[in-house]
Amino acid sequence: MKGAKSKAETAKKAESKLSVKSKGTDKASKKPVKKGKAGKDPNKPKRPPSAFFVFMAEFREQFKEKNPHNKSVAAVGKAAGDKWKSMSEADKAPYVAKATKKKTEYNKTIAAYNKKQSEGPNDAGEEEEEEEESDKSKSEEEEDDE
């Protein structure tokens, strides 16, 4: 039988494939481990909405009154986008003014937040030290009390 492979030949090929795979895993293990994202601070102020989003908030209410049966978010967004594009600069002016007002308020609050954060690490460090003093688990502490 021509072209037939012996068991020894197929075993050698299988071993060579396995050895190639193991080489690939060695390279992957040498890569530096990525650290996860730092958690978001829940106390950080939210960014202010743009003029379009100020318009969207008002438009959503009007759209719901006219179309109470419509549950599609995409339809509301598309209608709002079309209306926003068709509006003149004069029509957009009140929304732009509200957005700039919210942005100035945000800048004040974020400045206060950043100032508090720069002063804050000293307080957080003290709390960590108190937690580190007690290395025993709660169950070990209960055993000591008895």
Secondary structure as a PSIPRED ss2 file (coil, helix, strand):
# PSIPRED VFORMAT (PSIPRED V4.0)

   1 M C   1.000  0.000  0.000
   2 K C   1.000  0.000  0.000
   3 G C   1.000  0.000  0.000
   4 A C   1.000  0.000  0.000
   5 K C   1.000  0.000  0.000
   6 S C   1.000  0.000  0.000
   7 K H   0.000  1.000  0.000
   8 A H   0.000  1.000  0.000
   9 E H   0.000  1.000  0.000
  10 T H   0.000  1.000  0.000
  11 A H   0.000  1.000  0.000
  12 K H   0.000  1.000  0.000
  13 K H   0.000  1.000  0.000
  14 A H   0.000  1.000  0.000
  15 E H   0.000  1.000  0.000
  16 S H   0.000  1.000  0.000
  17 K H   0.000  1.000  0.000
  18 L H   0.000  1.000  0.000
  19 S H   0.000  1.000  0.000
  20 V H   0.000  1.000  0.000
  21 K H   0.000  1.000  0.000
  22 S H   0.000  1.000  0.000
  23 K H   0.000  1.000  0.000
  24 G H   0.000  1.000  0.000
  25 T H   0.000  1.000  0.000
  26 D H   0.000  1.000  0.000
  27 K H   0.000  1.000  0.000
  28 A H   0.000  1.000  0.000
  29 S H   0.000  1.000  0.000
  30 K H   0.000  1.000  0.000
  31 K C   1.000  0.000  0.000
  32 P C   1.000  0.000  0.000
  33 V C   1.000  0.000  0.000
  34 K C   1.000  0.000  0.000
  35 K C   1.000  0.000  0.000
  36 G C   1.000  0.000  0.000
  37 K C   1.000  0.000  0.000
  38 A C   1.000  0.000  0.000
  39 G C   1.000  0.000  0.000
  40 K C   1.000  0.000  0.000
  41 D C   1.000  0.000  0.000
  42 P C   1.000  0.000  0.000
  43 N C   1.000  0.000  0.000
  44 K C   1.000  0.000  0.000
  45 P C   1.000  0.000  0.000
  46 K C   1.000  0.000  0.000
  47 R C   1.000  0.000  0.000
  48 P C   1.000  0.000  0.000
  49 P C   1.000  0.000  0.000
  50 S C   1.000  0.000  0.000
  51 A H   0.000  1.000  0.000
  52 F H   0.000  1.000  0.000
  53 F H   0.000  1.000  0.000
  54 V H   0.000  1.000  0.000
  55 F H   0.000  1.000  0.000
  56 M H   0.000  1.000  0.000
  57 A H   0.000  1.000  0.000
  58 E H   0.000  1.000  0.000
  59 F H   0.000  1.000  0.000
  60 R H   0.000  1.000  0.000
  61 E H   0.000  1.000  0.000
  62 Q H   0.000  1.000  0.000
  63 F H   0.000  1.000  0.000
  64 K H   0.000  1.000  0.000
  65 E H   0.000  1.000  0.000
  66 K H   0.000  1.000  0.000
  67 N C   1.000  0.000  0.000
  68 P C   1.000  0.000  0.000
  69 H C   1.000  0.000  0.000
  70 N C   1.000  0.000  0.000
  71 K C   1.000  0.000  0.000
  72 S C   1.000  0.000  0.000
  73 V H   0.000  1.000  0.000
  74 A H   0.000  1.000  0.000
  75 A H   0.000  1.000  0.000
  76 V H   0.000  1.000  0.000
  77 G H   0.000  1.000  0.000
  78 K H   0.000  1.000  0.000
  79 A H   0.000  1.000  0.000
  80 A H   0.000  1.000  0.000
  81 G H   0.000  1.000  0.000
  82 D H   0.000  1.000  0.000
  83 K H   0.000  1.000  0.000
  84 W H   0.000  1.000  0.000
  85 K H   0.000  1.000  0.000
  86 S H   0.000  1.000  0.000
  87 M C   1.000  0.000  0.000
  88 S C   1.000  0.000  0.000
  89 E H   0.000  1.000  0.000
  90 A H   0.000  1.000  0.000
  91 D H   0.000  1.000  0.000
  92 K H   0.000  1.000  0.000
  93 A H   0.000  1.000  0.000
  94 P H   0.000  1.000  0.000
  95 Y H   0.000  1.000  0.000
  96 V H   0.000  1.000  0.000
  97 A H   0.000  1.000  0.000
  98 K H   0.000  1.000  0.000
  99 A H   0.000  1.000  0.000
 100 T H   0.000  1.000  0.000
 101 K H   0.000  1.000  0.000
 102 K H   0.000  1.000  0.000
 103 K H   0.000  1.000  0.000
 104 T H   0.000  1.000  0.000
 105 E H   0.000  1.000  0.000
 106 Y H   0.000  1.000  0.000
 107 N H   0.000  1.000  0.000
 108 K H   0.000  1.000  0.000
 109 T H   0.000  1.000  0.000
 110 I H   0.000  1.000  0.000
 111 A H   0.000  1.000  0.000
 112 A H   0.000  1.000  0.000
 113 Y H   0.000  1.000  0.000
 114 N H   0.000  1.000  0.000
 115 K H   0.000  1.000  0.000
 116 K H   0.000  1.000  0.000
 117 Q H   0.000  1.000  0.000
 118 S H   0.000  1.000  0.000
 119 E H   0.000  1.000  0.000
 120 G C   1.000  0.000  0.000
 121 P H   0.000  1.000  0.000
 122 N H   0.000  1.000  0.000
 123 D H   0.000  1.000  0.000
 124 A H   0.000  1.000  0.000
 125 G H   0.000  1.000  0.000
 126 E H   0.000  1.000  0.000
 127 E H   0.000  1.000  0.000
 128 E H   0.000  1.000  0.000
 129 E H   0.000  1.000  0.000
 130 E H   0.000  1.000  0.000
 131 E H   0.000  1.000  0.000
 132 E H   0.000  1.000  0.000
 133 E H   0.000  1.000  0.000
 134 S C   1.000  0.000  0.000
 135 D C   1.000  0.000  0.000
 136 K C   1.000  0.000  0.000
 137 S C   1.000  0.000  0.000
 138 K H   0.000  1.000  0.000
 139 S H   0.000  1.000  0.000
 140 E H   0.000  1.000  0.000
 141 E H   0.000  1.000  0.000
 142 E H   0.000  1.000  0.000
 143 E H   0.000  1.000  0.000
 144 D H   0.000  1.000  0.000
 145 D H   0.000  1.000  0.000
 146 E C   1.000  0.000  0.000
